Each structure stands twice: as C-alpha cells, then as structure tokens.
Amino acid sequence: MSPVILRTERLVLREWRAADRDPWAAMSADREVMEFFPSTLDRAAADAAFDRFSAALDERGWGLWAVEHDGTFLGFTGLNPVGFDAHFTPATEIGWRLRRDAWGHGFATEAARAALRFAVDELGLPEIVSFTSLGNVRSRAVMERLGMTRDPGDDFDNPRVAIGSPLRRHVLYRLAAPGSVLP
C-alpha cells in the first residue's frame, strides 16, 4: 500500500527517505531529545527503528510519518498500535519526536492535529491515546493542546522501561473521537 501523505499549513508528513537516515540517527543520539527514553539510540538501533517505521507505512499506509518543514527533516509524528499489554490496550497511540531546533515552534502540535484528523476521518478510530514519562512536561503540554485528557487513575508503569527507572511511571492521555462512546 502506498503511504498516505498529510499536509498542513507548514508541514508535510510523508514516507521516510534515505536522506532522512543521517539526521534521524543524529536526533536519536541527542541526549536532550531522548531525555525521557531509557537511552539514546546508537546507529544500528536508529537504523532498525527507521526500517520499522518505513515498513509500517508501506504495509498499512499510515504510521509514524517523517515530518518536514521547507524540505528539512524535523523528526516524526504519527500513529502506532501500542505494542505492549496494558489496561488500555489494544489501542492506537499518537506520538512525536522532533529535533531540538524544531522545538517551540508548534510543529509537534500542528503535525499531531493532522494525524488525529486522519485517525478519526479516515481510519474511524474511536479513541487515540498518548503516553509519556511523568516528568515530560513538553509532550504533556502537546497532549493537552490537542484536547487530550488525563485521568491519574490511568497512569501506569511502562513494561518497556526497567523496574526502578525514574522513567518507568507513565501518564496516559486519551482523546475520544466525536460521537464515540468509550468503554
């Protein structure tokens, strides 16, 4: 299936290209960008993630899109089935990760709004979730700007983060599609 391309006023959410590999790897090795992840990614891990993201877009037509502004790769934004068992799964997550120099310009919110519209209008998903480590106030602010809400009773320990890590506790935000009824 051909990957869907989404456009906003300033951004293009598109398939991953070979030219994105180096900036993606550099971004994934940046300690500040990866502050709320268990570790930075070395080149092999960054390449493996790149390949997974690309394959998912090719297979489904949607997923974690590369985001560009004026022809420059900024990072990714998109939708991904949650890949672990939790009280809120099965679910589809919306997520983003941008280069440091792209922070503070509203790009994450703008791109995520386009992905949310696609999730509701094209995929007909009744709910989208997003989650992050408790202390990630920047991503939490994006979730709130998107209209997502948090019930502290939904917070959880992410099974993909080591027990004892200060990053293990995650907040869960939800957004129900208009007209949908949550369980």
N, C-alpha and C positions, 0 to 999 in steps of 0.2 A: 504494500500500500504506500502511496506517496505521502510523505509528511505534510501535514497541514501547515500553512504559513499564516501567522497572525500579524496584523499591523495595528499600530496605534499612531497617535499624532507624531511621536518622536522615535518610535522603536519598531524593529522587526524581530519577531520571534520565529525562528527558522530552524531548518536542519543543521546539524553540525557539519563543518567543513574541515578539510585537512589543515587549512591555515589557522584554525582555532586551537589546534593541539598545543602549540607552544604557549600562547597566552593562558590557556586553561591550566596547563601544568604549572606555570609561574604563579597563577592565582591560587592554586591548590597547595602550593608550598609556602604561601604567605601566612605567617603565624597569626596576624591580626584578622585576616579573612576567616581563618579556621579556628578562631578563638573558642568557639562553642561546639567544636567537634573534638572527638578523642585525640586526634593528631592531625598534623598536616599530611599531605599525600606525596610520596616520592613519585618519580616519573612513571614507574611501572604501574602504580596504583592509579595515578591520574589518567594514564592511557587506558587502563581497564575500565574506569568509570566512563570515560569518553566513548569507548566502544559500546558499553551497555546502553548509554543514553541514545546513541545513534541507532543501535539495533531496535530499541523500543519504539523510536519514532518510525523507523522503516516498517516494523511489524504492525503497529496499531494506527499509525498516522498522527498520533499525539503522544505527549510525554513531557520530558524536560527539554524545552527548546533552548537553543543558543539565542542569546539576546544581543542585538547590535544596535548601535546608535551612530548615524552618519558613517556607516560602513565599518565601524570599530566594534570588535567583540568586547562585550561587557561582562558576560557570565551566563547564567541560565535562570530561567523561570519556567514553571510548568506544573504538570500534573503527573502523579505517580501512584500506582496502587501501593498501599502500605505493605511492607514486606516482612512483617512480623505479627505474631498474635498478641492482641491486647483487648481490653474490654470494649473498644470502639471499632474493632475490625470485624469483617472486611470494610475497608474504606479507601477513598482516594484522597491523597494529600496534595495540597498546593505548596510549592516551595520555591526558593530563590537563593541564589548566591552570586554576588557581584564583586568585581574588583574594587579595591579600596577607593580608587579615584572616581568610581561611579556612585559612591555613597553620597547621600544628602541632596540628590537631585530629583527625587521622586520616581526614579526609574523602576525600582522594585514594585512599588505600588501600581504604577502605570501598567507594567507588564503583567502583574498578577491580576489586575482587573480584566485584562484581555483574556487571560487563561480562564478566569472564573466565568466570563461570558460564554466562552467555548464549552466549558464543563456543563453549564446549565442549558444553553440554547442548542448545542449540537449533540452532546452526549446524554443529556437528560438526567444528569446525576442529581439525586435528591438532596445530597449533602456533600460538602467538602470539608476536610479537616486540615489543620496545620498544627505543628508542634515544634517546640524548641526547648533548649535547656532553660531552666527557671530564670537565670540571670541575663538572658539575651534580650535586653530591652529594645534594641533596634528592630529585631524581627517581630517582637511582640507589638511594637508600635505599628508596623506594616499590617499585621493581622487585624488590629483594631481599626485602622484606617479603611480596611476592606469591609468593615462591618461584621467581622467575626467576633464571637463572644466566647468567654471562658467561664466555666463552672469549676471552681477549685476542686470539687469532688471528682472531676475527670482527670486531674493531674495523675501522672504515672511514672514509674521507673522504666526507662527505656531499656529493653533487654539487649540492645546492641551496644550499650555503654557498660563498662566494667563496674561491678559492685564496688562501692567505696569511692568511685569517682565523683567529684563535685558536680559533674555534668550529667549524672545519671537521672536526676529528677527532672521531668519534663512537664511543661504546661501544654494543655490541649485546647485549641480554639476550634470552634465549629461555625459553619455557615450553612443554613438550610436554604435550598432553592425556593423561590417564591411559590407558594401553593403546596409545598411538600409537607408531609407530616412525619416527624421523627418518631422512632420507636420509644 
